[in-house]
Amino acid sequence: MTNERRYPVGVQTFSEIIKRGYVYIDKTDMVWNLTRQSKYVFLSRPRRFGKSLLSSTLRSYFEGRKELFEGLKIMDLEQEWTERPVLHFDMSLCKNQGSTQALSQRIMLMLAPYAEKYGRREEEKTPGGMLTGLIHRAYEQTGKQVVIIIDEYDAPLLEVLHESLQLPEFRRVMQEFYVPLKAADPYLHFCFITGITKFSQLSIFSSLNNMLNLTLLPRFATICGITDKELTTVMAEDIRMLADRYGYTSGQMHERLKRQYDGYHFAGNAEGVYNPFSLLTAFQMEKIGNYWFETGTPTYLINQMQRFRTNIMEMDNLEVPSTAFDRSTEALTNALPLLYQSGYLTIKSYDPDIDAYTLCIPNNEVRVGYADGLLPTYVGLDPADVQMGFAAKFWRALRQHDLDLALREMQAYMAGIPYVEGFKKKLEEAATKEGFYEYTFYLVFSMLNVYVRTQVKVAGGRADVVVIMPDTTYVMELKINGTAQEALDQINSRNYALPYQTDGRRVVKVGISFSLDSRTVADWLIMS
């Protein structure tokens, strides 16, 4: 059966999605409610998570384009459909500007189409000055208050986040552009701003002290992304078609999609969502892949992780107070805020009594993305070589229930990993020389394109590796310059396998010893 469904991969314009019959998950009731929360609203979400589509939907709504919303949830809520002037700016178009002059000129070009519509005065020579004039003239010419939509407000700044000289200069340009939003308050009906970092992060909206941040509000946690219910109802046929392609049942495909793309939580104890870009791309390409990382891990994130010596082995169960990922960029003492805001960490749970969150890596796609970005930086290995040189062979052996073969593949591959000169600094920072091998072991395992978790916290401690197959769960413990028996004893004494005893899968415990002399797996013991 040919798949005739149209998926809006890369399509961020609401009107185009509706007119051309693309798959659309109806969230217009939430859009309507969003417009009634406050005059100034901010929402932070990771890249490729639907912020631009949400901005475009708001634009169509405020332009009064009722015909585009026929049959959608908003029709039961909106009665007036007032047409208002809308100034909509996509600041991602201002990335990679080499100087403040280039950045200012690029913003002026974005303002130009509105200047053609509403006019421009000669004295309006800066982005802020021109925006002020546009707001006033749009109000005067239409008799309606103006709507401002700013998408990816922080895009020009993230590119220079690690540049101590450029960042303040770029920030001043952006501040000058955004300052009119406060002064023009009587002429504005609604102002919506999106970005990756929180608005307080770069201190450029300090004048908008009445801005409402919806980022962590539970009722808007699913406004971007696709919920499990939406996937299994609206896209049930898409699951079935992809399942047929793989020879799976719909239930098996649903579980695989869930492990790969689900797991993002944008409020404490709120419903989770799938990465919409990756999920829709998987349906379009008829293949499960790591699509969110096609353009690579953002440079600014890698730079910050290196700057703060971030250890990703601690990120699967990270308990933090709410203030830990809610700090200004100038006050950062670690990369955690950026990791959360960029989607590399998500909320696992929330304890309201102590106002503390547990953060974790959302899903397998993000785990592979970490490894893909960090293997060359920290270990000097090529990710593609790891994936095909070890990960694929290890996975095939596990699929054949041949754990001995899998561990022999690991032994051979780890023996060939070079001692990279660039890693010496990290070794010096580590408590022992085991640090290099532990980190390498973690990253190499993370490249397995299956459900693998590392440093898994249980009541008795942390299991090094848990691999979950359709019918078997492998609980592995690594001992460096210890014995396989000691590793196996630790699994048993600390009950690492206990959480997996009741899910219907066979549980296999694996103790692995690793030799610093040979720099590879020395021995292993297996217990079913």
C-alpha positions as CSV (number, residue, x, y, z in Angstrom):
1,M,0.0,0.0,0.0
2,T,1.4,3.4,-1.0
3,N,1.5,6.0,1.7
4,E,-0.3,9.0,0.4
5,R,-0.2,10.9,3.6
6,R,1.6,14.3,3.5
7,Y,3.8,15.1,6.4
8,P,4.8,18.8,7.1
9,V,8.5,18.1,7.6
10,G,10.1,21.5,7.3
11,V,6.8,23.2,6.6
12,Q,6.2,25.8,9.4
13,T,3.4,27.9,7.8
14,F,0.0,27.1,9.2
15,S,-1.9,28.3,6.1
16,E,0.2,26.0,3.8
17,I,-0.3,23.0,6.0
18,I,-4.1,23.5,6.0
19,K,-4.5,24.4,2.3
20,R,-2.2,21.6,1.1
21,G,-3.7,18.9,3.3
22,Y,-0.7,18.0,5.4
23,V,-1.1,15.9,8.5
24,Y,-2.1,18.4,11.3
25,I,-2.4,17.7,15.0
26,D,-5.2,20.1,16.2
27,K,-4.0,22.2,19.1
28,T,-6.0,25.3,18.3
29,D,-8.0,25.2,21.5
30,M,-4.7,25.6,23.4
31,V,-3.7,28.4,21.0
32,W,-6.9,30.2,21.8
33,N,-6.4,29.8,25.5
34,L,-2.8,31.0,25.2
35,T,-3.9,34.4,23.7
36,R,-6.0,35.0,26.9
37,Q,-3.3,34.5,29.5
38,S,-1.5,37.8,29.3
39,K,-0.7,40.7,27.0
40,Y,3.0,39.6,26.9
41,V,3.7,35.9,26.6
42,F,6.9,33.9,26.4
43,L,7.3,30.2,25.5
44,S,10.6,28.3,25.4
45,R,11.0,25.0,23.6
46,P,13.9,23.2,21.9
47,R,14.8,23.6,18.3
48,R,12.6,21.9,15.7
49,F,9.8,21.5,18.2
50,G,7.0,23.4,16.5
51,K,7.6,27.0,17.8
52,S,7.5,28.4,14.3
53,L,4.3,26.6,13.4
54,L,2.7,27.9,16.7
55,S,3.8,31.4,15.8
56,S,2.4,31.0,12.3
57,T,-0.9,29.7,13.7
58,L,-1.2,32.7,16.0
59,R,-0.5,35.0,13.0
60,S,-3.4,33.4,11.0
61,Y,-5.7,33.7,14.0
62,F,-5.0,37.3,14.7
63,E,-5.3,38.2,10.9
64,G,-8.8,36.9,11.2
65,R,-8.4,34.1,8.6
66,K,-11.4,32.1,9.9
67,E,-11.5,29.9,6.7
68,L,-8.3,28.2,7.7
69,F,-9.7,27.0,11.0
70,E,-12.9,25.4,9.8
71,G,-13.4,22.1,11.5
72,L,-10.8,22.7,14.1
73,K,-11.3,23.0,17.9
74,I,-11.0,26.8,18.0
75,M,-14.3,27.2,16.1
76,D,-16.1,26.2,19.3
77,L,-14.3,28.9,21.2
78,E,-13.9,32.0,19.0
79,Q,-16.9,34.1,18.1
80,E,-15.5,37.4,16.9
81,W,-12.6,36.7,14.5
82,T,-11.3,40.3,14.6
83,E,-8.7,41.2,12.0
84,R,-5.7,42.9,13.5
85,P,-2.3,44.2,12.1
86,V,0.4,41.6,12.8
87,L,4.2,42.2,12.8
88,H,5.8,38.7,12.6
89,F,9.6,38.3,12.9
90,D,11.6,35.1,12.5
91,M,14.9,35.9,14.2
92,S,16.5,32.6,13.0
93,L,17.1,34.5,9.8
94,C,19.5,36.7,11.7
95,K,21.9,33.9,12.7
96,N,25.6,33.9,11.7
97,Q,26.0,37.6,11.4
98,G,29.7,38.5,11.6
99,S,29.3,41.9,13.2
100,T,26.8,44.1,15.0
101,Q,26.5,46.2,11.9
102,A,25.5,43.2,9.8
103,L,23.1,42.1,12.5
104,S,21.4,45.6,12.5
105,Q,21.2,45.6,8.7
106,R,19.6,42.1,8.7
107,I,17.0,43.2,11.2
108,M,16.2,46.3,9.1
109,L,15.7,44.0,6.0
110,M,13.2,42.0,8.0
111,L,11.3,45.3,8.9
112,A,11.3,46.5,5.2
113,P,8.2,44.6,4.0
114,Y,6.2,46.2,6.8
115,A,7.7,49.6,6.0
116,E,6.4,49.2,2.5
117,K,2.9,48.5,3.9
118,Y,2.7,51.1,6.7
119,G,5.4,53.6,5.6
120,R,8.7,54.8,7.1
121,R,10.1,58.1,8.3
122,E,13.6,59.3,7.5
123,E,14.7,59.5,11.1
124,E,14.0,55.8,11.7
125,K,17.6,54.6,11.2
126,T,17.8,51.8,13.8
127,P,15.9,48.6,14.2
128,G,14.2,49.8,17.4
129,G,13.4,53.2,16.0
130,M,11.9,51.6,12.9
131,L,9.8,49.1,14.9
132,T,8.4,51.9,17.1
133,G,7.3,53.8,14.0
134,L,5.7,50.7,12.4
135,I,3.7,50.0,15.5
136,H,2.4,53.5,15.7
137,R,1.5,53.7,12.0
138,A,-0.1,50.3,11.9
139,Y,-2.3,51.3,14.8
140,E,-3.2,54.7,13.2
141,Q,-4.0,53.2,9.8
142,T,-6.1,50.3,10.9
143,G,-7.6,51.6,14.1
144,K,-6.7,48.3,15.7
145,Q,-4.1,47.4,18.3
146,V,-1.1,45.6,16.9
147,V,0.0,42.0,17.4
148,I,3.8,41.4,17.7
149,I,5.1,37.8,17.1
150,I,8.8,37.2,17.6
151,D,10.0,33.7,16.8
152,E,13.4,32.4,17.9
153,Y,14.3,35.7,19.6
154,D,17.6,34.4,20.9
155,A,18.9,32.8,17.6
156,P,21.4,35.6,16.9
157,L,22.8,35.4,20.4
158,L,23.2,31.7,20.8
159,E,25.8,31.6,18.0
160,V,28.1,33.9,20.0
161,L,27.2,32.6,23.5
162,H,30.8,31.6,24.1
163,E,32.3,34.8,22.7
164,S,33.0,37.1,25.6
165,L,33.5,40.2,23.4
166,Q,30.8,39.7,20.8
167,L,28.0,38.6,23.1
168,P,27.6,41.9,24.9
169,E,27.7,43.9,21.6
170,F,25.1,41.6,20.0
171,R,23.0,41.8,23.1
172,R,22.9,45.6,22.9
173,V,21.6,45.5,19.3
174,M,18.9,43.1,20.3
175,Q,18.0,45.2,23.4
176,E,17.6,48.3,21.2
177,F,15.3,46.4,18.9
178,Y,13.1,45.0,21.7
179,V,12.9,48.1,24.0
180,P,9.9,49.6,22.0
181,L,7.7,46.7,23.0
182,K,7.3,48.3,26.5
183,A,6.9,51.9,25.3
184,A,4.3,50.9,22.7
185,D,2.1,49.2,25.2
186,P,-1.1,51.3,24.5
187,Y,-0.8,50.3,20.8
188,L,-0.3,46.6,21.3
189,H,-3.0,43.9,21.7
190,F,-0.8,40.9,22.2
191,C,2.9,40.1,22.1
192,F,4.2,36.5,21.7
193,I,7.9,35.6,21.9
194,T,9.5,32.2,21.5
195,G,13.1,31.0,21.9
196,I,15.2,28.2,23.2
197,T,16.6,30.0,26.2
198,K,14.4,31.7,28.7
199,F,13.8,35.4,28.2
200,S,15.6,36.2,31.5
201,Q,18.6,34.3,30.2
202,L,20.0,37.1,28.2
203,S,18.5,40.1,30.1
204,I,17.1,41.8,26.9
205,F,13.5,41.9,28.0
206,S,14.1,43.6,31.4
207,S,11.7,46.4,30.5
208,L,8.9,43.8,30.0
209,N,8.5,43.1,33.7
210,N,4.9,41.9,33.2
211,M,5.7,39.2,30.7
212,L,4.2,35.8,31.5
213,N,6.5,32.8,31.0
214,L,4.4,29.8,30.0
215,T,7.4,27.5,29.6
216,L,6.8,25.4,32.8
217,L,3.0,25.7,33.1
218,P,1.4,22.2,33.0
219,R,-1.7,23.4,31.0
220,F,0.6,24.4,28.1
221,A,3.1,21.5,28.4
222,T,1.9,19.8,25.2
223,I,1.2,22.8,23.0
224,C,4.3,21.9,21.0
225,G,5.1,18.3,20.3
226,I,2.8,15.2,19.8
227,T,1.3,13.4,22.8
228,D,1.0,9.6,22.9
229,K,-2.8,9.8,22.6
230,E,-2.5,12.0,19.6
231,L,0.0,9.6,18.0
232,T,-2.2,6.5,18.6
233,T,-5.4,8.1,17.5
234,V,-4.8,10.7,14.8
235,M,-1.8,8.8,13.5
236,A,-2.8,5.2,14.1
237,E,-2.7,4.5,10.4
238,D,0.8,5.9,10.1
239,I,2.0,3.6,12.8
240,R,0.4,0.6,11.0
241,M,2.0,1.5,7.7
242,L,5.5,1.9,9.3
243,A,5.0,-1.3,11.2
244,D,4.2,-3.2,7.9
245,R,7.5,-1.8,6.5
246,Y,9.5,-3.3,9.4
247,G,7.5,-6.5,9.7
248,Y,6.2,-5.4,13.2
249,T,2.8,-5.3,14.8
250,S,1.4,-1.9,15.4
251,G,2.0,-2.4,19.1
252,Q,5.7,-3.2,18.6
253,M,6.1,-0.2,16.3
254,H,4.4,2.1,18.8
255,E,6.8,0.9,21.5
256,R,9.8,1.5,19.3
257,L,8.7,5.0,18.3
258,K,8.1,5.7,22.0
259,R,11.6,4.7,23.0
260,Q,13.1,6.6,20.1
261,Y,11.2,9.9,20.1
262,D,9.0,10.2,23.2
263,G,9.9,11.3,26.8
264,Y,9.9,15.1,26.7
265,H,8.2,16.7,29.7
266,F,7.9,20.5,29.8
267,A,6.3,20.8,33.2
268,G,6.5,19.0,36.5
269,N,4.5,15.7,36.3
270,A,2.9,16.8,33.0
271,E,2.0,14.6,30.1
272,G,5.0,13.8,27.8
273,V,5.4,14.5,24.1
274,Y,7.2,13.1,21.1
275,N,9.7,15.2,19.1
276,P,7.4,16.2,16.2
277,F,10.2,16.8,13.7
278,S,11.8,13.4,14.2
279,L,8.4,11.5,14.4
280,L,7.0,13.0,11.3
281,T,10.3,12.5,9.4
282,A,10.3,8.8,10.4
283,F,6.8,8.4,8.9
284,Q,7.8,10.4,5.8
285,M,11.1,8.5,5.2
286,E,9.5,5.2,6.3
287,K,12.5,4.6,8.6
288,I,13.3,5.2,12.2
289,G,16.4,7.3,12.4
290,N,18.1,10.1,14.5
291,Y,16.7,13.0,12.4
292,W,17.0,15.6,15.1
293,F,20.8,15.5,14.8
294,E,21.1,15.7,11.0
295,T,22.7,19.1,11.3
296,G,24.8,18.0,14.3
297,T,24.9,18.9,18.0
298,P,24.8,22.8,18.2
299,T,28.3,24.2,18.5
300,Y,27.3,26.5,21.4
301,L,26.2,23.5,23.4
302,I,29.4,21.5,22.9
303,N,31.4,24.6,23.8
304,Q,29.5,25.1,27.0
305,M,29.7,21.4,27.9
306,Q,33.5,21.6,27.5
307,R,33.7,24.9,29.4
308,F,32.0,23.4,32.4
309,R,33.5,19.9,32.1
310,T,30.0,18.3,31.8
311,N,29.9,14.6,32.7
312,I,26.9,13.1,30.7
313,M,27.2,9.9,32.7
314,E,25.4,11.6,35.5
315,M,22.4,12.8,33.4
316,D,20.1,9.9,33.4
317,N,18.7,10.6,36.9
318,L,19.8,14.2,37.9
319,E,18.1,15.6,41.0
320,V,18.2,19.4,41.0
321,P,16.3,22.3,42.7
322,S,14.1,24.4,40.3
323,T,16.7,27.2,40.4
324,A,19.4,24.9,39.0
325,F,18.1,25.2,35.4
326,D,16.6,28.7,35.7
327,R,19.6,30.9,35.8
328,S,20.8,33.8,33.7
329,T,23.5,33.1,31.1
330,E,25.9,35.5,32.9
331,A,25.5,33.5,36.1
332,L,25.9,30.0,34.7
333,T,28.1,27.7,36.7
334,N,27.4,24.6,34.6
335,A,25.8,23.7,31.3
336,L,22.6,22.2,32.8
337,P,20.2,25.2,32.0
338,L,21.3,25.1,28.3
339,L,21.0,21.3,28.2
340,Y,17.5,21.4,29.5
341,Q,16.3,24.3,27.3
342,S,17.9,22.8,24.2
343,G,16.1,19.5,24.8
344,Y,19.1,17.4,25.7
345,L,17.6,16.9,29.2
346,T,14.0,16.8,30.2
347,I,11.9,16.7,33.3
348,K,11.4,13.2,34.6
349,S,9.5,14.0,37.8
350,Y,8.8,16.9,40.1
351,D,8.5,17.0,43.9
352,P,6.4,20.0,44.9
353,D,7.2,19.7,48.6
354,I,10.8,20.6,48.1
355,D,10.4,22.3,44.7
356,A,12.9,19.9,43.1
357,Y,13.0,18.2,39.7
358,T,14.5,15.0,38.5
359,L,16.0,15.5,35.0
360,C,17.0,12.8,32.5
361,I,18.0,12.2,28.9
362,P,14.6,12.0,27.1
363,N,15.0,9.1,24.7
364,N,17.3,7.0,22.6
365,E,17.6,9.6,19.8
366,V,19.0,12.2,22.2
367,R,21.4,9.6,23.7
368,V,22.8,8.7,20.3
369,G,23.0,12.5,19.6
370,Y,25.1,13.0,22.7
371,A,27.5,10.3,21.7
372,D,27.7,11.5,18.1
373,G,28.6,15.0,19.2
374,L,31.0,14.0,22.0
375,L,32.9,11.0,20.6
376,P,35.1,13.1,18.3
377,T,35.6,15.8,20.9
378,Y,36.3,13.7,24.0
379,V,37.5,10.4,22.7
380,G,38.7,11.0,19.1
381,L,36.5,8.3,17.6
382,D,34.4,8.6,14.5
383,P,30.7,8.0,15.4
384,A,30.0,6.2,12.1
385,D,32.9,3.9,12.7
386,V,31.6,3.2,16.3
387,Q,28.1,2.5,15.1
388,M,29.1,0.1,12.4
389,G,32.3,-1.2,13.8
390,F,31.0,-2.1,17.2
391,A,27.4,-1.1,17.9
392,A,25.9,-3.0,14.9
393,K,27.8,-6.2,15.6
394,F,27.0,-6.0,19.3
395,W,23.3,-5.5,18.5
396,R,23.1,-8.3,16.0
397,A,24.7,-10.7,18.5
398,L,22.2,-9.7,21.2
399,R,19.3,-10.1,18.7
400,Q,20.6,-13.7,18.2
401,H,20.7,-14.2,22.0
402,D,24.4,-14.8,21.8
403,L,25.8,-12.7,24.6
404,D,29.2,-14.3,24.5
405,L,29.6,-13.2,20.9
406,A,28.4,-9.7,21.8
407,L,31.0,-9.4,24.5
408,R,33.8,-10.8,22.3
409,E,32.8,-8.0,19.8
410,M,33.1,-5.5,22.6
411,Q,36.5,-6.9,23.7
412,A,37.9,-6.7,20.2
413,Y,36.6,-3.2,19.6
414,M,37.7,-1.7,22.9
415,A,41.2,-3.1,22.4
416,G,41.5,-1.0,19.3
417,I,40.5,2.3,20.9
418,P,43.5,4.7,20.8
419,Y,44.8,6.6,23.8
420,V,44.0,10.1,22.4
421,E,46.4,12.9,23.2
422,G,43.5,15.4,23.4
423,F,42.0,13.4,26.2
424,K,45.0,13.9,28.6
425,K,43.4,17.0,30.1
426,K,40.3,15.1,30.9
427,L,42.4,12.3,32.5
428,E,44.1,14.9,34.6
429,E,40.7,16.1,35.8
430,A,39.4,12.6,36.5
431,A,39.9,11.2,40.0
432,T,41.7,8.2,38.5
433,K,42.8,7.0,35.1
434,E,39.7,4.9,35.0
435,G,37.9,8.1,33.9
436,F,39.0,7.8,30.3
437,Y,37.8,4.2,29.9
438,E,34.5,4.7,31.9
439,Y,33.7,7.7,29.6
440,T,34.6,5.9,26.5
441,F,32.6,2.8,27.6
442,Y,29.6,5.1,28.2
443,L,29.8,6.9,24.8
444,V,30.4,3.7,22.8
445,F,27.4,2.0,24.4
446,S,25.3,5.1,23.8
447,M,25.8,4.7,20.1
448,L,23.7,1.5,20.2
449,N,20.6,2.5,18.3
450,V,18.4,0.5,20.7
451,Y,17.1,1.1,24.2
452,V,20.2,1.3,26.3
453,R,20.5,3.2,29.6
454,T,23.6,3.8,31.6
455,Q,24.2,4.8,35.2
456,V,20.6,3.6,36.0
457,K,19.6,4.6,39.5
458,V,17.8,2.0,41.7
459,A,17.3,1.8,45.4
460,G,20.7,0.0,45.9
461,G,22.8,2.3,43.8
462,R,23.4,2.7,40.0
463,A,23.6,-0.1,37.4
464,D,26.3,0.7,34.8
465,V,24.3,-0.5,31.7
466,V,20.8,-1.8,31.1
467,V,19.9,-3.0,27.6
468,I,16.3,-3.7,26.9
469,M,15.4,-6.1,24.1
470,P,11.9,-7.2,23.0
471,D,12.1,-10.4,25.1
472,T,15.2,-9.9,27.3
473,T,16.6,-7.3,29.7
474,Y,20.4,-7.3,30.2
475,V,21.7,-5.7,33.4
476,M,25.5,-5.1,33.2
477,E,28.0,-4.0,35.8
478,L,31.6,-3.0,34.8
479,K,34.6,-3.4,37.1
480,I,37.9,-1.7,36.1
481,N,40.8,-3.8,37.4
482,G,38.3,-5.8,39.4
483,T,36.8,-9.2,38.6
484,A,33.7,-10.3,36.7
485,Q,32.6,-12.1,39.9
486,E,32.8,-8.9,41.9
487,A,30.7,-7.1,39.3
488,L,28.1,-9.9,39.3
489,D,28.0,-10.0,43.1
490,Q,27.3,-6.2,43.1
491,I,24.3,-6.7,40.7
492,N,22.9,-9.3,43.1
493,S,23.7,-7.6,46.4
494,R,22.3,-4.2,45.4
495,N,19.3,-5.6,43.5
496,Y,20.0,-3.9,40.2
497,A,17.9,-6.3,38.3
498,L,14.9,-6.1,40.6
499,P,12.9,-3.4,38.8
500,Y,12.9,-5.6,35.6
501,Q,11.7,-8.9,37.1
502,T,8.0,-8.2,36.6
503,D,7.7,-6.9,33.0
504,G,7.6,-10.3,31.3
505,R,11.0,-10.2,29.8
506,R,13.8,-12.6,30.7
507,V,16.4,-10.9,32.9
508,V,20.1,-11.6,32.3
509,K,22.8,-10.3,34.7
510,V,26.3,-9.7,33.3
511,G,29.4,-9.0,35.3
512,I,32.2,-7.5,33.2
513,S,35.8,-6.9,34.2
514,F,37.9,-4.3,32.3
515,S,41.7,-4.3,32.3
516,L,43.6,-1.0,32.4
517,D,46.7,-2.9,31.1
518,S,45.1,-4.3,28.0
519,R,42.6,-1.4,27.8
520,T,39.7,-3.8,27.0
521,V,37.3,-6.3,28.4
522,A,39.2,-9.0,30.3
523,D,36.5,-11.4,31.4
524,W,32.7,-11.7,32.0
525,L,30.2,-13.9,33.8
526,I,26.6,-14.4,32.8
527,M,23.7,-15.3,35.1
528,S,20.1,-15.8,33.9
